[in-house]
């Protein structure tokens, strides 16, 4: 799938991409640490998670015009068990996609890349006939919180992962 500016490609990840994906995730883990966040500071995500994403078909990579991987996202069309115990209320009860592990390379600063990826994910969901996207993030992940607000996601409550509360959002797609 081509993201709107035609210079960046988003495609399913393959096992050959695992090292590049892990490198980008390590950069994101370090960035969260430098920003003072506890998010991703507990050994998650890790190479095992990356390999599982790829095996299950969840992993997507973003490539630039040279074919270099510049970002990673897990797009999951299965039920997220933690979302079943939301403290709050989802907008919908039907099928949905889940976005996890969105990370952008810190080696190449491509302005707005995470937003472009989120828009491309919406397009993929619409192509799959999935009417809603659910996502969660840490309370202190201000960059992701801004993206969710900018793209019209609605705050629905809190979910819990590995013992910590996270802000949960949903967006109903225009089908």
Residue pairs with C-beta under 8 A, 6 or more apart in sequence:
1 9
1 10
1 11
1 120
1 123
1 124
2 8
2 9
2 10
3 9
3 10
3 62
3 116
3 117
3 119
3 120
4 116
4 119
4 120
5 116
7 64
7 65
8 62
8 63
8 64
8 65
8 70
8 110
8 113
8 116
9 62
9 63
9 64
9 67
10 60
10 61
10 62
10 63
10 73
10 117
10 120
10 121
10 124
11 60
11 61
11 63
12 57
12 59
12 60
12 61
13 21
13 53
13 54
13 59
13 60
13 61
13 72
14 54
15 51
15 54
17 54
17 59
17 61
17 69
18 47
18 50
18 51
18 54
20 61
20 69
21 50
21 54
21 59
21 61
21 69
21 72
22 47
22 50
24 69
24 70
24 71
24 72
24 103
24 104
24 105
25 40
25 45
25 50
25 72
25 101
25 103
27 103
27 105
27 106
27 107
28 40
28 103
28 104
28 106
29 40
29 41
29 45
30 106
31 106
32 39
32 40
32 41
32 138
32 141
33 41
35 140
36 140
37 138
37 140
37 141
38 138
38 140
38 164
39 137
39 138
39 140
39 141
42 162
44 162
45 101
49 101
50 59
52 58
53 59
53 74
53 101
56 76
58 74
58 75
58 76
58 100
59 72
59 73
59 74
60 72
60 73
60 74
60 75
60 121
60 124
61 69
61 71
61 72
62 69
62 70
62 71
62 72
62 73
62 104
62 113
62 116
62 117
62 120
63 69
63 70
64 70
64 108
64 110
68 108
69 105
70 104
70 105
70 108
70 110
70 113
71 102
71 103
71 104
71 105
71 113
71 114
71 117
72 101
72 102
72 103
73 99
73 100
73 101
73 102
73 103
73 117
73 121
74 98
74 99
74 100
74 101
74 102
75 97
75 98
75 99
75 121
75 124
75 125
76 97
76 98
76 99
76 100
77 95
77 97
77 98
77 128
77 130
78 98
80 98
80 134
82 136
82 159
82 160
82 161
83 90
83 98
83 134
83 136
83 159
83 168
85 159
85 160
86 156
86 157
86 158
86 159
86 168
87 157
87 158
87 159
87 165
88 156
88 157
88 158
88 168
89 156
89 157
90 134
90 156
90 168
90 170
91 132
91 154
91 156
91 170
91 172
92 131
92 132
92 170
92 172
94 131
94 132
95 130
95 131
95 132
96 130
96 131
96 132
96 133
96 134
96 170
97 121
97 124
97 125
97 128
97 130
97 132
97 133
97 134
98 133
98 134
98 135
99 118
99 121
99 133
99 134
99 135
100 135
102 114
102 117
102 118
102 144
104 110
104 113
104 114
104 117
114 143
114 144
114 147
115 147
115 150
115 151
118 147
118 151
119 151
121 133
122 133
122 151
122 171
122 173
125 131
125 132
125 133
125 173
126 173
126 174
126 175
129 175
130 173
131 172
131 173
131 175
132 170
132 171
132 172
132 173
133 153
133 170
133 171
133 173
134 156
134 168
134 169
134 170
135 148
135 153
135 168
135 169
135 170
136 159
136 161
136 166
136 167
136 168
136 169
137 144
137 145
137 148
137 166
137 167
137 169
138 144
138 164
138 166
138 167
139 165
139 166
139 167
145 167
148 169
151 171
152 171
153 169
153 170
153 171
154 169
154 170
154 171
155 167
155 168
155 169
156 168
156 169
156 170
157 168
158 165
158 166
158 167
158 168
159 165
159 166
159 168
160 166
